Amino acid sequence: MNDPRVCPSVRCESTAWNSNTPSRDARRRERSNDRVDKTRLFTPGPVPIEKHIRAIGEKQIPYNRTEEFSEFTHELLLGLKSVFQTQGAVALLTSSGTAAMEASVLNFLDSTDKALIINGGTFGQRWCALCDIHSISYDEYAVPLGAAVDLEQLDDLLANHQYSALLVNAHETSTGHLYDIQSMGDIARRHEIFFIVDAISTLCADPFFMDKWHVDVAILSSQKALALPPGLSFVAMNHRGIARLNGGTPNSLYFNLKDYLTNQERGQLPYTPAIGLMMQLHQRLLDIRQQTLPALVEVHKQRAESFRRGLGDLPFDILPARSSNAMTALSCIGLDAYAVVEELRIRYNIIAAPNSGHLKSKVFRIAHMGAQEDADVTSLITALKSIAVPSERIITERIGI
């Protein structure tokens, strides 16, 4: 018998609260989470992240103004120097990769400089935009999409001594082209040109030897082959870079790299950093040290080659003259590239990277970075076959792939 002293509505709430049956909202959240977990991510940042790295993001972050945290920061900086392959210094920023590019323009160039910018796509254009907004004089060396730089022509341009700096994206992520940074570095050093390289989407995926290749400043961010969440970026500088930094006048508060290096000497950062991301970075650097950097590069190389072999005679061409291990940019033959990306997403829960502008309907991109498995690549190739070849679609639909 119902107790007349208890309001029916309270009894109902009590029953629902103690029930093991999940609410409608909870079931909806579970379905949403399941879909995210089953999504196969092939974008050039963010990338799939290892489970043990993601788990660190759930931990309580420590207070950072302590001796223990200072020791922790020193460990991070040593690990980052190893990744860059430099004996110089690395400034650790809480920011995107573009912010690190801007910090480089602000700290190493001024009104007395004239830069030559290699522009082969969206991110080469970003160097131009940064120099425009900060009134840095420059000329643009325009490169056809996916093409290599004519090194003899570059040598001739720099030999005229009208330029003080050379800016390039080691891997132009919009087209997938990997520039010959080693040869460019030799040319730049021969003519005493200050060499700044955005290595954001090549470091850890391709060989990169900052000091050996005469790179004065190199840039990296967390969400590419480091396989971490976005939010950290790094500006590495060799002895020439440090000398130029110390000889300049700061014209930014947050991006004053001199301030970062001074604070990092005591294991601290001038402003509150992304402590949780730093904890994940610490573990990732330990993983890389155990695996070794050459082995990590080899993993990316094998993964990229496996994917490209799997394409067979499908109606896709590899766009760039020289591809990075980090990514494959595919131009479509008789297909709309953006439609391919959308069909991968809607029908197969596979996320590839579209392009923008006039490349939107022509080129899409497949990344090989992060916690990918052979089964992920196999599923992607199967999906591309079903999209590109109608008979394959019929077969895959019949067997329920």
N, C-alpha and C positions, 0 to 999 in steps of 0.2 A: 504494500500500500504506500502511496506517496505521502511523504511527510508534509502536512499543510503549512509547516513553518518555513519551508524552503520554496522560494520562488522558482517556478518552472524554468525560467530563462537562466537562472544560476545553475540549476541541475544540468541543463543542456551544455552550458559552457564548461562545467566541470567534467562532463563525460567526454567532450571533444578534447579537452586539455590532456586527459589521461589516456586517450585512445592511441593505439599504435598506428592508426591509419593516417598517412600524411594528408595535410590540407591540400585543396586545389592549387593554391599558390605554391606550396612546397613541391608538388608534383611538376608544376610548370617550370620551377627553377631547376629541378633535377633533369628534366628533358632538355632544357637550355644548356645546362652544364655538360650533359652527355654529348650534345651536338658539338660543343666547343672542344671537348676532349677528343672527339673522333675526327675533327677537322684536320686535314693534312695541309700544312703550311709550307709553301714554296716561294715565299716572298723574300726579297733581299733586305730584310729588317722591318719589323721584328722577325725573328726566326724561332723555330722550336727550341725549347729550353729543357735541359736535363731535369728529371724529377728531383734529384737531390739538391740541385741549385734552386729550383722553385721553392723547395721546402724551407730553405734559409730565409726566404722572404716572409715567412710566417712568424719568425722569431722576434722577440722583443729586442729593439735596438738599444745599444748601450749609450751612456753619456760619453760624448766625444772629447771633452776637455780633461783628459786624464793621461797619466804616463802610459797606461796599458794601451790606450787608443793610439798614442803617438808611436809606440813600437809597432802596432798593427799597420799604421800608415806607412812607416818605413819599409815594412815587408811588401806592401802593395807596390811601392815605387820601385823597389828592386825587381819585382816580377815584371812590371811594365817595361823597364829598361831592357830586360831580356827579350820581351816580345818585339820591341822596336829594333833590337840588336844595336844598341847604342851605349856608349860610355858617358853620354851627356846627361841631361836632366829631363824630367817629365813633369809637366804641370797637370794636376788632376782637377777637372772642372765638373761641376754639376750642371750639365747642359747638353744640348744636342750636338751633333757633328757640325752643323752649320755655325753654331756659336763658336766652336773651336776654330773654324775657318775664319770667322770674323775676328776672333782674338788674335789670330796670326797676322791678319792685315793691320790691326790696330797696334800691335806691339813690334812688328818687324819692318813695317813700311811707313814712309811719311811723304811729305810734299816734295822732298828732294829726289825721290825714287821715280823710276819709270820701269814698269813691269811688262814682261811679255807673257800673255796668258794663252795656254793651249786650250782651245774651246772646241770640243768634239761632241757636245751634247748638253743636256740639262745642267749638269754639275760643273762643267767648264764655264757655262753661262753664269753660274752662281758666283764664281770668282770675279767675273766682270761686274756683276751687280754690286758686290761688296766694295770693289775698288771705286765704282761710280759713287756710291753713297758716302764714302769716306774721302773722296777727292784725291785718289791716288791715280797718277797718270799711268796709262797702259796702252799697249797695242794688242790686238787680238790675232792669234794665229788660228784661223778657222780650219778645222779638219773635217773632211766628209764623214758622215755618220758611219761609225764602225771601222774607219780606216786608220792606218798607222801614220805617225808623224814622219815626214821626210827628214831624216837625221842630218843629211848633208845640208839641206836648206836651213834647218835649225842652227847648225854650226855657223853657217854664213851670217845669219841674222845676229847671232850673239857675238860674232867676231867684230862687228862694227862698234861695239862698246857704247851703244846708245841706251842699253838696258842695264839696270842694276839688279833685277830679280826675275826669276822664271817661276811661274805658278802652273801647276798641273794637277789633275786628278789621276792618280796612278791607275785606277780602274774607273772608267766612265760608265757608271752603273746604268745609265739610260740606254746605252747601246751594247754593253757587255765587253767593250774593248779594253784590253790590258796594255798600257803603254810600256815601252822599254825604258824603265826608270834608270836602270844601270847605265845605259848609253847616254841618256840625257844628263845624268849626274856627272859623267866623265866630261861631257861637253861644257856643262855649266862651270865645273871646277877649272877647266882649262882656260876659260875666259873670265874667271873670278866673278861669276854671277851667283847671287844668293838664291838658293834653290828651296822652294816651299812645295811640299807634296801632300795632297789629301790622299791618305792611304786607308781611308775609312773602310772600304769594302774589299780590300785586298789582304791586309795584314791577317795572319793566321790561316788564310786560305791559299795564298801564293807565297813563294819566296820573297822576302823583303829584308835587305841588309842596309839599314840606314847609314851607318858610318862608312862601310865599304863602298857604298854607292854615292857618297858625297852629298847626301841629303841633309840640308842644314836645319830644316824644320819639317816634321812629319805629324800627321793628325790621324787620330783613331777615335771611334766611338763604340759604345758597349753593345749595340744591338745587331752587329753583323757577325763575323766569324768568331768573335769572342763569345757569342751565343748567350747574351745576358739581356735583361730588359733594357729598354731605352732609358737614357737619363744621365749617363756619364760620358764624358769625352776627355781626350788627352792630347796635349801638345808637347811633343818631344823635340828637343833641340840639341845639336852637337855643340862643340866648343865655339864654332863661328856663330851659331845661333845665340848662344849665351852672351857672347861678346857684343853682338848687335843689340840684344835686349838691354844689356846694362848701359849701352851708350845712348839709348833713346830716352825720350821723355814720355812718361805715362799719359795717355789721353783717354783713359777709361778707368772707372773705379772697380767694377766687378771683374773686368777682364784685364786687370793689371797683372800680367804674368810675373813681373818682378816680385810683386807682393806674394804670389803663390809660392815661388821658389824660396823666398825668405822664410815664410811660415812653415814650409815643408821641411826645412832644416831641423826644426824642432818636432816634426811629426804632426803638424797641425795644418789646417787650411784656414784662409782668412775669413770665410763665411761658412755658415752651417751647410755641410755637404749632405749628399744623399747617403746616409749612413747604412741603411739597409742594402742598397745597391753595392756599396763598398764591401759589405760582408759577403755578398754573392760573388763579387769580383775576386775576393781573397781566395775563396774555394776554387773558382775557375782557374786562377793562376796556379794554384797547387796542382790541379788536375793536368794542366798543360805541362808543368815541370815534370810530372811523373810520366806523362805520355811522351814527352819531348815535342818541341815545336816542329822539327822536320817531319815527325810522324803525323802530326795534326794536318800539316800541309798535304801530306801524301793521302790522307783520308779524303780530303776535299778533291784532290786530283782524281782518285779512283772513282769517287761518287759522280763527278762531272763526266768522266769518260764513259762510265756505265750508262748514264742517262743518254748521252749523245749516240752511243752505239744502239741503244734500244729504239731510237727514232726510226731506224731503218730507212725505208723509202717513203715515209710519210711526207705530206706536202708542206714541209717546213725547212727553211734554210737557216743555218747558223749565221747571224748577221756579221759579227766583227771579224776582222782579219786575224786577230789574236785574242782568244777568249781567256778570261780568268777562270780559275778553278771555282770561284765563288758563285758563278752564275752563268747561265746560257741564255742569250737573247735570240729569239726565233722570229724570223720574218715569215709571213704566211703566204702560201701560193694558192690562190683561189679561195681563200677563207678570210673572214673578217677577224682580226686578232682580238678585238674587244669582245666579240661574240664568243670566241673560243674561251676566253677567260670567264665570261659569265656562265657559259654552259658547264665548265669545270666546277664552278662554285655552286650552281643551283642543282645540277644533277648528281654530282659526285662529292660534294663537300670538300673540294680541293681548291685551295686559294693560290692562284698564280698572280703575278704582278703585271697589270696592264701598263701601257705607256700613255703619254699625253701628246697633245698637239697633233701635228701631222703624222706622227707615228702611231696614233691611237688605233687605227684600223689595220696597221701593217705589222706591228711588232709587239710581242709579249715576252715576258721574262720568267725564267725558272731558276730559283736559287738552290744552291747545294750546301748551304750552311746550316749549322745547328744540329739538333738531335733528330736527324733523319735516319730511317732504317731502310734496308733493301726492300722490304714489303711496301713502304711508302712510294719508292721510286717505281716499283712494278705496278702499283695501282695507278700512278700518274700516267705511265706509258699506255696501260690498258685503256684508260679514259681518253687519252688523246687519239688512240686508234679508233675508238668508238665514235668520236666526234668527226674525225677526218674521213673515215671510211664507212659509208652507210651499212654495208654488210656486217661490219664488226659491231655496229650498234645493235643490229637485230640479234646477233648472237649473244652479246652481253646482256641484253634485256631478257632474253629467253632463260639464261642460266642465273639471272638475278644478281649480277655483279653491280 
